[in-house]
Every structure is written in structure tokens, then in C-alpha cells.
Amino acid sequence: MSVSLNVMYFAWLRERIGVSSEAVETTAATVSELIDELAAREERYAVAFQDLSVIKVAVDQVMVDFSTPLKGANEVAFFPPMTGG
């Protein structure tokens, strides 16, 4: 079953992918499966998601890991780890 998610990209992820957010129709059950679907779309997504160790994710504004289920989710946000300054 396909679900519609608002997917948001921040910082260098937004720069590499070229959009700050988009509506995504997906059959992914987890964040990891969503990343696989996105990376398979186009080279720009594959490049952005090539090193998951430098990417954090939130589902409906709650920090989660890549194995988190997407059932019932409305929003997924990807961003680099925050640093102080």
C-alpha cells in the first residue's frame, strides 16, 4: 500500500538534492526503505544518501533511527548532525 509523505531536506542535503521538501508517494515500510527508494530515483539522491553515518532523521518531528516504521507518519526530515558554534 502506498502512502504520501512530506519529505524535507536540510543543509547540504537540500543543496545536493535541489529541493527543500517534496511530497513522496512510497511503499516503504521503514525509513531505511524510504532512503533506498529515494537513492534509486536519480543520481542526486544517491549522492546525498551515500553515507548514512552523516545523516540524522526525524519522523513527525521526533528523532528516530533508520529502522523506524513509517506507518501513520506524515513527515520525514533528513539533516546532518547539528554542531555547536
N, C-alpha and C positions, 0 to 999 in steps of 0.2 A: 504494500500500500504506500502510495506517495504522499508526502506531507510538504507543506510550504513553510520555509523558514526565512527569517530575515537574517542574513549573514553579514557581519560587519568586520572590516579590516582596519587596523590602526598602525600608525607609524610607517616603518619600512615595508610592512606587508601591503598596506594601502598603495604605496608608491610602486611596488613591483607588480601588483595585480591591476592597478589602474582605476580602481573604484573604491569608495569608502564603504559602500553597502550595496547589497543586491538581494532580491527575492530569489530563493533557490528551491526548486522542486526536487525532492530527494526521496529515495527509498532506503537511505542509510538508517541503520538501527542505532549506531553509536557515533560519537564524534570522530573516532578513527576512520570509520567507513565513509563519513562525510568528507574528510580530508582526502581519502583515496579517490572519491568521485570528483572532487574539485581538481585534484592534481592531474587526473586523466583528461580533463576538459581541454586544456591548452598549455603551451609551454610556460606562459607567465605564472600560472597556478603551480605547475610542477616545480618551478624555480623557487617560488615563495615558500612552498611546503617541503623543500628537500631536507631541511634539518629541523626536526621537531623539537630538538633539545633547546632551541632558542625561541620557542613559541609557547605562549600560555593561552588558555581558552576559558571562556565563561559561557555558561548556558543560562539564559534568563537572568543575567547579571550575578550569577553565583560561580565562583572559581571552581573548576572541575578538572578531572583528568581525561585523557583521550578515550578511555573505555566507558565513559558515561553514556547511558542510553539517551536517545533524543525523543523518546515517546512523550508527547504532551508539551514539548518545547516550542517556543515561539521565536527565540532569538539565540544566535550563536555569535560570539565575538572572538576574534583572534588578534593577539597583540604580542609584542616582545616583552620579556620581563622588565619590570619597572626598575629604574635606578634612581638613587638619590642624587642630589646635586646641590 
